[in-house]
Amino acid sequence: MIILAPMQGLTELMFRKTYEQCFPGAIDLAISPFLSLTHGNLADAWKKIDDVIPEDNVGSIPVIPQILGKEPLEFIDLANRLYEVGYGEVNWNIGCPMRRVTAKHRGSGILPYPDELESILSAIVPKLKPKLSVKMRLGLNKEDEIFSLIPILNQYPLANVTIHPRTGRQQYGGQVDLHTFEQVLPLMKAPVIYNGDICRTGDYRQLCKRFAQIKDYMIGRGVLYDPLLPLKIKGIIAEDDREASLKAAHKFITALTAAIVERDVPTESKVRKIKEYWCLLRKSLPITEQQSMTVLHSKTLPETIGEIEKWLEGGIEKIY
């Protein structure tokens, strides 16, 4: 199974719905960007459920809501409300590496504190109506922090555990630590999902060869670098099919740009959002970073769209 990773501000409902419309069935499941308990203020967290309202997600990639926070009562309340609107599973984010999150022992900030983790799990698991899964890293400061957490995680009937084999301090830099991940695998009771640095089919094939017991893989930026990556992994599109790749990039960037333009937000917000996606999706086009800067230097919405259309059409022309 190919799972879309939660990326705050990127893999929201608009993205998931547009992707599914362009490439139906390419991605099997998504984890939503986190719903924050916002320092125990459930009212604010509940406002953010807009991204996972079931009726709005019809025609989108199937999604599991993710929760960020460490407040047991608020976690139980939000998770059980999600269950009541149709979600049989929620995911707990204990992997977010953002410093403003980790400083408060949220996200990967809780990983150096096994007692705190156990206290939260013991409080929430017995009272949860949905199943609970976890997304985590190897640790916050050190890659071996996970070994103190495994006996705790194994006490609970977790649906699965997604592991990104980096530390929180690494953010998204440096190399994934596959050696430690390999040591962790046989110790885990719950099914393990791999997440991290799958940007080409070759990355996926090597991981499959090394970790034959892993059945499900989570992909984040790889989908934004190459929208066809899930279809290539599944063997539906050939890795070297340059024409299909360019046409797919054209189709998806055009559709996503149109979806952003239709949003009921200020024009300045639309321009910023288009540029944010462009920084990643441009990698699927045969243009250099310097060439793509014309989009980022544009000022108005028509100018931004015009620059994108120029590079899209230029890319398609090159395949003939």
Solvent accessible surface area in square Angstrom, and as a share of the most:
residue,aa,sasa,rsa
1,M,98,0.44
2,I,7,0.03
3,I,2,0.01
4,L,0,0.00
5,A,6,0.05
6,P,25,0.16
7,M,16,0.07
8,Q,87,0.39
9,G,28,0.27
10,L,11,0.06
11,T,0,0.00
12,E,32,0.14
13,L,32,0.16
14,M,29,0.13
15,F,0,0.00
16,R,0,0.00
17,K,60,0.26
18,T,9,0.05
19,Y,0,0.00
20,E,32,0.15
21,Q,124,0.55
22,C,12,0.07
23,F,15,0.06
24,P,97,0.61
25,G,46,0.44
26,A,0,0.00
27,I,3,0.02
28,D,54,0.28
29,L,33,0.16
30,A,0,0.00
31,I,7,0.04
32,S,0,0.00
33,P,11,0.07
34,F,26,0.11
35,L,4,0.02
36,S,17,0.11
37,L,0,0.00
38,T,31,0.18
39,H,125,0.56
40,G,22,0.21
41,N,71,0.36
42,L,25,0.12
43,A,65,0.51
44,D,50,0.26
45,A,0,0.00
46,W,67,0.24
47,K,143,0.61
48,K,94,0.40
49,I,17,0.09
50,D,91,0.47
51,D,25,0.13
52,V,0,0.00
53,I,45,0.23
54,P,46,0.29
55,E,123,0.55
56,D,61,0.32
57,N,17,0.09
58,V,110,0.63
59,G,47,0.45
60,S,11,0.07
61,I,1,0.00
62,P,78,0.49
63,V,14,0.08
64,I,20,0.10
65,P,0,0.00
66,Q,1,0.01
67,I,0,0.00
68,L,5,0.02
69,G,3,0.03
70,K,57,0.24
71,E,29,0.13
72,P,43,0.27
73,L,133,0.66
74,E,43,0.19
75,F,1,0.00
76,I,20,0.10
77,D,53,0.28
78,L,0,0.00
79,A,0,0.00
80,N,21,0.11
81,R,81,0.30
82,L,0,0.00
83,Y,98,0.37
84,E,118,0.53
85,V,64,0.37
86,G,64,0.61
87,Y,23,0.09
88,G,44,0.42
89,E,30,0.13
90,V,0,0.00
91,N,2,0.01
92,W,3,0.01
93,N,12,0.06
94,I,1,0.01
95,G,9,0.09
96,C,12,0.07
97,P,7,0.04
98,M,57,0.25
99,R,156,0.57
100,R,170,0.62
101,V,9,0.05
102,T,7,0.04
103,A,80,0.62
104,K,91,0.39
105,H,53,0.24
106,R,24,0.09
107,G,2,0.02
108,S,0,0.00
109,G,0,0.00
110,I,2,0.01
111,L,1,0.00
112,P,38,0.24
113,Y,93,0.35
114,P,40,0.25
115,D,118,0.61
116,E,48,0.22
117,L,0,0.00
118,E,58,0.26
119,S,67,0.43
120,I,8,0.04
121,L,0,0.00
122,S,57,0.37
123,A,39,0.30
124,I,0,0.00
125,V,30,0.17
126,P,102,0.64
127,K,127,0.54
128,L,25,0.12
129,K,112,0.48
130,P,7,0.04
131,K,135,0.57
132,L,8,0.04
133,S,0,0.00
134,V,0,0.00
135,K,28,0.12
136,M,1,0.00
137,R,6,0.02
138,L,0,0.00
139,G,0,0.00
140,L,10,0.05
141,N,74,0.38
142,K,129,0.55
143,E,79,0.35
144,D,78,0.40
145,E,28,0.12
146,I,0,0.00
147,F,66,0.28
148,S,63,0.40
149,L,0,0.00
150,I,6,0.03
151,P,79,0.50
152,I,14,0.07
153,L,3,0.01
154,N,38,0.19
155,Q,105,0.47
156,Y,32,0.12
157,P,112,0.71
158,L,14,0.07
159,A,29,0.22
160,N,26,0.13
161,V,0,0.00
162,T,2,0.01
163,I,0,0.00
164,H,11,0.05
165,P,0,0.00
166,R,7,0.03
167,T,10,0.06
168,G,1,0.01
169,R,117,0.43
170,Q,62,0.28
171,Q,52,0.23
172,Y,118,0.45
173,G,38,0.37
174,G,57,0.55
175,Q,152,0.68
176,V,26,0.15
177,D,39,0.20
178,L,43,0.21
179,H,114,0.51
180,T,8,0.05
181,F,0,0.00
182,E,72,0.32
183,Q,88,0.39
184,V,0,0.00
185,L,14,0.07
186,P,105,0.66
187,L,87,0.43
188,M,20,0.09
189,K,150,0.63
190,A,15,0.11
191,P,88,0.56
192,V,16,0.09
193,I,9,0.05
194,Y,1,0.01
195,N,11,0.06
196,G,4,0.04
197,D,70,0.36
198,I,5,0.03
199,C,36,0.22
200,R,147,0.54
201,T,13,0.08
202,G,35,0.34
203,D,30,0.15
204,Y,33,0.13
205,R,113,0.41
206,Q,132,0.59
207,L,11,0.06
208,C,42,0.25
209,K,180,0.76
210,R,108,0.40
211,F,2,0.01
212,A,76,0.59
213,Q,109,0.48
214,I,11,0.06
215,K,150,0.63
216,D,35,0.18
217,Y,3,0.01
218,M,2,0.01
219,I,2,0.01
220,G,11,0.11
221,R,90,0.33
222,G,2,0.02
223,V,1,0.00
224,L,0,0.00
225,Y,54,0.21
226,D,26,0.13
227,P,1,0.01
228,L,6,0.03
229,L,1,0.01
230,P,0,0.00
231,L,22,0.11
232,K,14,0.06
233,I,9,0.05
234,K,74,0.31
235,G,58,0.56
236,I,114,0.58
237,I,42,0.22
238,A,58,0.45
239,E,92,0.41
240,D,124,0.64
241,D,53,0.27
242,R,129,0.47
243,E,76,0.34
244,A,24,0.19
245,S,21,0.14
246,L,7,0.04
247,K,89,0.38
248,A,7,0.05
249,A,0,0.00
250,H,48,0.21
251,K,101,0.43
252,F,0,0.00
253,I,5,0.03
254,T,63,0.37
255,A,33,0.25
256,L,3,0.01
257,T,15,0.09
258,A,47,0.37
259,A,24,0.19
260,I,2,0.01
261,V,48,0.28
262,E,142,0.64
263,R,86,0.31
264,D,149,0.77
265,V,55,0.32
266,P,88,0.56
267,T,69,0.40
268,E,111,0.50
269,S,31,0.20
270,K,30,0.13
271,V,11,0.06
272,R,153,0.56
273,K,29,0.12
274,I,4,0.02
275,K,39,0.17
276,E,74,0.33
277,Y,4,0.02
278,W,4,0.01
279,C,53,0.32
280,L,25,0.12
281,L,3,0.01
282,R,29,0.10
283,K,97,0.41
284,S,21,0.14
285,L,12,0.06
286,P,48,0.30
287,I,21,0.10
288,T,77,0.45
289,E,108,0.48
290,Q,154,0.68
291,Q,75,0.33
292,S,0,0.00
293,M,63,0.28
294,T,53,0.31
295,V,0,0.00
296,L,47,0.23
297,H,119,0.53
298,S,1,0.01
299,K,163,0.69
300,T,75,0.44
301,L,24,0.12
302,P,102,0.64
303,E,76,0.34
304,T,0,0.00
305,I,42,0.21
306,G,35,0.34
307,E,40,0.18
308,I,4,0.02
309,E,95,0.42
310,K,103,0.44
311,W,42,0.15
312,L,4,0.02
313,E,85,0.38
314,G,23,0.22
315,G,1,0.01
316,I,29,0.14
317,E,117,0.53
318,K,113,0.48
319,I,32,0.16
320,Y,177,0.67
